[in-house]
Amino acid sequence: MNLENTQVQMRKGILEYCILHIISRGEVYASDMLEELTSAKIMVVEGTLYPLLTRLRKAGLVEYKWVESNSGPPRKYYTLTEDGGNFLGSLNATWKDLVKSTRLITQKKTAS
């Protein structure tokens, strides 16, 4: 079994959750999301991020607006919709349960 593949799959599993969290803090540009995810060691490329953002928009969880830029073409800034905020709230509860369950399993002492 390939360790790197398993690590990538674990990170992909929480990518949507992390992106929604980033967007929940206010208007954000995709390259800023990429930078934050990369600095948090959640490696993602544009080819992964943009389709995910499109899927979140089609689901009504995020929306965007175009903003003119002084240094190039207009930029797309993303925000969370009300449905997105509710969805993220549910994911927060799920995340807390998963962390608690994982800790129960991973911190259990071996039987002697």
Backbone hydrogen bonds in HBPLUS format (Angstrom, degrees):
<---DONOR---> <-ACCEPTOR-->    atom                        ^
c    i                          cat <-CA-CA->   ^        H-A-AA   ^      H-
h    n   atom  resd res      DA  || num        DHA   H-A  angle D-A-AA Bond
n    s   type  num  typ     dist DA aas  dist angle  dist       angle   num
A0006-THR N   A0002-ASN O   3.24 MM   4  6.57 158.0  2.29 150.5 156.5     1
A0007-GLN N   A0003-LEU O   2.92 MM   4  6.23 159.1  1.97 156.0 162.3     2
A0008-VAL N   A0004-GLU O   2.93 MM   4  6.17 158.0  1.98 150.6 156.3     3
A0009-GLN N   A0005-ASN O   2.99 MM   4  6.23 159.4  2.03 147.5 152.8     4
A0010-MET N   A0006-THR O   2.98 MM   4  6.24 152.3  2.06 148.0 155.4     5
A0011-ARG N   A0007-GLN O   3.06 MM   4  6.33 158.8  2.10 149.3 154.5     6
A0012-LYS N   A0008-VAL O   2.88 MM   4  6.13 159.6  1.92 153.1 159.2     7
A0013-GLY N   A0009-GLN O   3.04 MM   4  6.15 144.7  2.17 139.8 148.5     8
A0014-ILE N   A0011-ARG O   3.15 MM   3  5.56 146.4  2.27 107.0 115.7     9
A0015-LEU N   A0012-LYS O   3.23 MM   3  5.01 157.6  2.28  99.4 106.2    10
A0018-CYS N   A0014-ILE O   2.99 MM   4  6.24 161.3  2.02 155.2 160.2    11
A0019-ILE N   A0015-LEU O   2.89 MM   4  6.12 161.7  1.92 157.8 163.0    12
A0020-LEU N   A0016-GLU O   2.98 MM   4  6.18 164.7  2.00 151.5 155.3    13
A0021-HIS N   A0017-TYR O   3.06 MM   4  6.31 151.3  2.14 143.4 151.5    14
A0022-ILE N   A0018-CYS O   2.96 MM   4  6.26 159.1  2.00 151.0 156.1    15
A0023-ILE N   A0019-ILE O   2.96 MM   4  6.22 167.6  1.98 157.3 160.1    16
A0024-SER N   A0020-LEU O   2.90 MM   4  5.97 140.8  2.05 140.5 151.5    17
A0025-ARG N   A0022-ILE O   3.29 MM   3  5.79 158.1  2.35 109.8 115.8    18
A0026-GLY N   A0023-ILE O   3.11 MM   3  5.71 168.8  2.12 119.6 123.2    19
A0028-VAL N   A0078-TYR O   3.04 MM  50  5.28 146.6  2.16 135.4 145.8    20
A0078-TYR N   A0028-VAL O   2.83 MM  50  5.28 169.1  1.84 148.1 144.9    21
A0032-ASP N   A0029-TYR O   2.94 MM   3  5.36 129.0  2.20 109.7 123.5    22
A0033-MET N   A0029-TYR O   3.14 MM   4  6.57 146.7  2.25 148.4 158.5    23
A0033-MET N   A0030-ALA O   3.03 MM   3  5.01 119.1  2.41  94.8 110.3    24
A0034-LEU N   A0030-ALA O   2.93 MM   4  6.30 161.5  1.97 155.7 160.2    25
A0035-GLU N   A0031-SER O   2.99 MM   4  6.16 156.0  2.05 140.5 146.8    26
A0036-GLU N   A0032-ASP O   2.99 MM   4  6.22 161.7  2.03 145.9 150.3    27
A0037-LEU N   A0033-MET O   2.88 MM   4  6.07 169.3  1.89 160.4 163.4    28
A0038-THR N   A0034-LEU O   2.90 MM   4  5.98 161.9  1.93 149.0 154.4    29
A0039-SER N   A0035-GLU O   2.90 MM   4  6.07 158.6  1.95 147.3 153.4    30
A0040-ALA N   A0036-GLU O   3.03 MM   4  6.20 132.9  2.26 139.2 151.4    31
A0040-ALA N   A0037-LEU O   3.17 MM   3  5.10 131.3  2.42  92.5 105.8    32
A0042-ILE N   A0037-LEU O   2.81 MM   5  5.07 160.8  1.84 158.8 152.5    33
A0041-LYS N   A0038-THR O   2.91 MM   3  4.93 156.4  1.97 108.5 112.4    34
A0048-THR N   A0045-VAL O   2.89 MM   3  5.43 156.1  1.95 116.0 123.9    35
A0049-LEU N   A0045-VAL O   2.97 MM   4  6.26 163.0  2.00 154.6 160.2    36
A0050-TYR N   A0046-GLU O   3.03 MM   4  5.86 167.1  2.05 151.9 154.3    37
A0052-LEU N   A0048-THR O   3.41 MM   4  6.47 153.8  2.48 141.1 148.4    38
A0053-LEU N   A0049-LEU O   2.87 MM   4  6.16 157.6  1.92 158.7 165.8    39
A0054-THR N   A0050-TYR O   2.96 MM   4  6.17 154.7  2.02 149.3 156.3    40
A0055-ARG N   A0051-PRO O   2.93 MM   4  6.17 155.1  1.99 143.9 150.5    41
A0056-LEU N   A0052-LEU O   2.91 MM   4  6.18 156.5  1.97 149.9 156.3    42
A0057-ARG N   A0053-LEU O   2.92 MM   4  6.12 149.6  2.01 143.2 151.5    43
A0058-LYS N   A0054-THR O   2.90 MM   4  6.14 164.4  1.92 152.9 156.8    44
A0059-ALA N   A0055-ARG O   3.01 MM   4  6.16 139.3  2.18 139.3 150.1    45
A0061-LEU N   A0056-LEU O   2.92 MM   5  5.36 153.7  1.99 171.0 163.3    46
A0060-GLY N   A0057-ARG O   2.89 MM   3  5.06 155.3  1.95 106.2 114.2    47
A0081-THR N   A0061-LEU O   2.98 MM  20  5.36 174.6  1.98 130.9 131.3    48
A0063-GLU N   A0079-THR O   2.90 MM  16  5.50 156.2  1.95 153.2 159.5    49
A0079-THR N   A0063-GLU O   2.85 MM  16  5.50 156.2  1.90 155.9 160.0    50
A0065-LYS N   A0077-TYR O   2.94 MM  12  5.44 144.4  2.07 141.4 152.2    51
A0077-TYR N   A0065-LYS O   2.88 MM  12  5.44 171.0  1.88 159.0 159.0    52
A0067-VAL N   A0075-ARG O   2.72 MM   8  5.17 154.2  1.78 150.0 159.1    53
A0075-ARG N   A0067-VAL O   2.72 MM   8  5.17 165.7  1.74 153.0 152.0    54
A0085-GLY N   A0081-THR O   2.89 MM   4  6.25 149.2  1.99 148.5 156.2    55
A0086-ASN N   A0082-GLU O   3.02 MM   4  6.37 155.1  2.09 149.1 155.5    56
A0087-PHE N   A0083-ASP O   2.84 MM   4  6.04 158.1  1.89 148.6 155.1    57
A0088-LEU N   A0084-GLY O   2.84 MM   4  6.01 159.1  1.88 147.5 153.1    58
A0089-GLY N   A0085-GLY O   2.96 MM   4  6.16 149.9  2.05 140.3 148.6    59
A0090-SER N   A0086-ASN O   3.09 MM   4  6.45 151.6  2.17 145.7 152.3    60
A0091-LEU N   A0087-PHE O   2.92 MM   4  6.28 154.3  1.99 147.7 155.6    61
A0092-ASN N   A0088-LEU O   2.79 MM   4  6.05 149.0  1.89 149.6 158.1    62
A0093-ALA N   A0089-GLY O   3.23 MM   4  6.56 154.8  2.30 143.2 148.2    63
A0094-THR N   A0090-SER O   3.04 MM   4  6.35 159.3  2.08 148.3 154.2    64
A0095-TRP N   A0091-LEU O   2.74 MM   4  5.95 160.5  1.78 153.6 159.1    65
A0096-LYS N   A0092-ASN O   2.99 MM   4  6.24 163.6  2.01 151.6 155.0    66
A0097-ASP N   A0093-ALA O   3.09 MM   4  6.34 158.7  2.14 147.5 153.1    67
A0098-LEU N   A0094-THR O   2.88 MM   4  6.15 157.8  1.93 152.8 159.3    68
A0099-VAL N   A0095-TRP O   2.86 MM   4  6.11 162.6  1.89 158.1 162.4    69
A0100-LYS N   A0096-LYS O   3.01 MM   4  6.15 163.0  2.04 146.4 151.3    70
A0101-SER N   A0097-ASP O   2.88 MM   4  6.07 166.0  1.90 151.4 155.5    71
A0102-THR N   A0098-LEU O   2.81 MM   4  5.91 161.9  1.84 149.6 155.1    72
A0103-ARG N   A0099-VAL O   2.91 MM   4  6.07 158.7  1.95 148.6 154.4    73
A0104-LEU N   A0100-LYS O   3.01 MM   4  6.28 155.6  2.07 148.0 154.7    74
A0105-ILE N   A0101-SER O   3.15 MM   4  6.46 149.9  2.25 144.8 152.1    75
A0106-THR N   A0102-THR O   2.79 MM   4  5.96 176.3  1.80 161.7 163.0    76
A0107-GLN N   A0103-ARG O   2.91 MM   4  5.53 149.3  2.01 143.8 148.7    77
